[in-house]
Structure formats: C-alpha cells, structure tokens
C-alpha cells in the first residue's frame, strides 16, 4: 500500500469525487490520509472509516477552490504520457508546452515548460503516489512508484 500524504485541513474545506455513479464529498477536517492500493483510492477518515473508490471509476476530483481536474486513462492512442519511471515522465507535447502536475487533491506540485518536442520532465522530487498531469488542454493520471 502506498501512503501519499497526510492531509492538512487548512488546504481546502472539501474534496469532491465525481464518479460514473454520482458524486461524493469528503470533509478535509475528517480526512486523515489518502492511500492507493490495488487500483483504488482510499480515503481514511479520523473516525476509522475508510471510503474506497476504484481509480477507473473516478472521472473528476475537485476542491472548493474551483480547481477541477478531469482524468483520462493512460495508454490510449495519442496518449499524453508515454512513459513513467521513478525519475522522469515522458510527455507527448510540442516544445515550449507548459506542463503542470497536481496531487489528487488539486495541489500543484510541479510546473515546467518542455524543452523539446515529446520531452521528459524530472519527477524525482515527487513522493510515490498518483498524480494528474495537465498540458495543452489535456489531462492524464500517472503513478510514481
């Protein structure tokens, strides 16, 4: 099991998880941590309850600051992300494209311009976990192991 982080309650008031079957709201004050295990996002609450969501069922994660990130499956034709290693991620975009990487809670953790077409970005400073990459109006989720 990978533990992404312990959530600081001051970041946002709520996390909204939009799924194909509806939407759930998680209060950040009650959220202890978020983990990822066997293709699921697990929301561990302070009261001991755990809400699990299949990653494939999550369409969008939004916080109450208005940051909304759609999620596309990696591996489709014309994929945005073509390779991920522990140190670098390959992004299929033109040179000069601004690439942003967010945690699943919507916090921007990295922003960089691609130096070359279909270039790579160092992700060595990121902790292990699931991230969302946005570039050229497209998004993709990826897992750093």
C-alpha positions as CSV (number, residue, x, y, z in Angstrom):
1,X,0.0,0.0,0.0
2,X,1.3,3.5,-0.9
3,X,0.5,6.3,1.5
4,X,0.5,9.5,-0.5
5,X,0.4,12.1,2.3
6,X,-1.3,13.2,5.5
7,X,-3.8,15.9,4.6
8,X,-3.6,19.3,6.2
9,X,-7.1,20.5,7.0
10,X,-6.3,24.1,6.0
11,X,-5.7,23.3,2.3
12,X,-9.4,23.1,1.4
13,X,-12.7,22.6,3.1
14,X,-13.9,19.7,1.0
15,X,-12.8,17.3,-1.7
16,X,-15.4,16.3,-4.3
17,X,-15.1,12.9,-6.1
18,X,-17.1,12.7,-9.2
19,X,-17.7,9.1,-10.3
20,X,-19.7,7.5,-13.1
21,X,-22.3,6.6,-10.5
22,X,-22.6,10.1,-8.8
23,X,-20.5,12.3,-6.6
24,X,-19.2,12.1,-3.1
25,X,-18.0,14.9,-0.8
26,X,-15.2,14.3,1.7
27,X,-14.7,16.8,4.6
28,X,-10.9,17.7,4.8
29,X,-11.3,18.2,8.6
30,X,-12.4,14.5,8.9
31,X,-9.8,13.2,6.4
32,X,-6.7,11.6,8.0
33,X,-4.9,10.4,4.8
34,X,-5.3,9.2,1.2
35,X,-3.7,6.0,0.1
36,X,-3.6,4.0,-3.1
37,X,-3.8,0.2,-3.2
38,X,-4.9,-2.4,-5.8
39,X,-6.3,0.2,-8.2
40,X,-8.3,2.0,-5.5
41,X,-8.2,5.4,-3.9
42,X,-8.8,5.0,-0.2
43,X,-10.0,7.9,2.0
44,X,-9.0,7.2,5.6
45,X,-11.2,9.2,8.0
46,X,-10.3,10.2,11.6
47,X,-13.1,8.1,12.9
48,X,-11.5,4.9,11.5
49,X,-13.9,4.6,8.4
50,X,-12.3,4.1,5.0
51,X,-14.0,5.0,1.8
52,X,-12.6,3.2,-1.3
53,X,-13.1,4.3,-4.9
54,X,-11.8,2.3,-7.9
55,X,-9.4,4.6,-9.8
56,X,-11.1,3.6,-13.1
57,X,-14.5,4.9,-11.7
58,X,-13.2,8.4,-10.8
59,X,-14.0,10.9,-13.5
60,X,-13.0,14.2,-11.7
61,X,-11.6,15.4,-8.5
62,X,-12.5,18.9,-7.4
63,X,-11.8,21.0,-4.4
64,X,-13.8,24.0,-3.2
65,X,-11.2,26.5,-4.6
66,X,-12.6,25.7,-8.0
67,X,-9.7,23.6,-9.3
68,X,-11.2,20.9,-11.4
69,X,-9.1,18.1,-12.9
70,X,-10.5,15.6,-15.4
71,X,-8.8,12.3,-15.6
72,X,-8.0,10.3,-18.7
73,X,-6.7,6.8,-18.8
74,X,-3.1,6.5,-19.8
75,X,-2.5,4.1,-22.7
76,X,-5.0,5.3,-25.2
77,X,-3.9,6.2,-28.8
78,X,-2.4,9.7,-28.7
79,X,-1.6,9.4,-25.1
80,X,-0.4,12.4,-23.2
81,X,2.1,10.5,-21.1
82,X,4.0,7.7,-22.8
83,X,6.4,6.5,-20.1
84,X,6.9,7.0,-16.3
85,X,10.0,6.0,-14.4
86,X,10.9,6.8,-10.8
87,X,12.9,9.8,-12.0
88,X,11.3,11.0,-15.3
89,X,8.0,11.2,-17.1
90,X,7.8,11.4,-20.9
91,X,5.2,13.9,-22.1
92,X,3.9,13.9,-25.7
93,X,3.5,17.6,-26.5
94,X,5.3,20.3,-28.6
95,X,8.4,22.0,-27.3
96,X,7.6,25.0,-25.1
97,X,4.4,23.5,-23.7
98,X,3.7,24.3,-20.1
99,X,3.2,21.1,-18.1
100,X,1.6,21.1,-14.7
101,X,1.5,18.2,-12.2
102,X,-1.1,18.1,-9.4
103,X,-1.7,15.9,-6.4
104,X,-5.1,14.1,-6.4
105,X,-6.3,16.8,-4.0
106,X,-5.6,19.5,-6.6
107,X,-2.4,21.0,-5.1
108,X,0.0,22.0,-7.9
109,X,3.3,20.2,-7.1
110,X,5.3,20.9,-10.3
111,X,5.2,23.3,-13.3
112,X,7.7,23.2,-16.1
113,X,8.0,24.0,-19.8
114,X,9.0,21.2,-22.2
115,X,12.5,21.9,-23.7
116,X,11.9,19.7,-26.7
117,X,9.0,18.0,-28.5
118,X,7.9,14.9,-26.7
119,X,10.3,15.8,-23.9
120,X,10.8,14.5,-20.4
121,X,10.3,16.1,-17.0
122,X,12.1,15.1,-13.8
123,X,9.7,13.8,-11.2
124,X,12.4,12.8,-8.8
125,X,11.3,15.4,-6.2
126,X,7.8,13.9,-6.0
127,X,6.8,11.3,-3.4
128,X,5.4,8.0,-4.6
129,X,1.7,8.1,-5.5
130,X,-0.9,9.1,-8.1
131,X,-0.7,12.4,-9.8
132,X,-2.5,14.3,-12.5
133,X,-0.6,15.9,-15.4
134,X,-2.1,18.8,-17.4
135,X,-0.7,20.0,-20.7
136,X,-2.2,21.5,-23.9
137,X,-5.7,21.4,-22.5
138,X,-5.4,17.6,-21.9
139,X,-5.0,15.7,-18.6
140,X,-3.7,12.2,-17.7
141,X,-3.2,10.4,-14.4
142,X,0.0,8.6,-13.6
143,X,1.5,6.6,-10.8
144,X,5.0,7.3,-9.5
145,X,6.4,4.1,-7.9
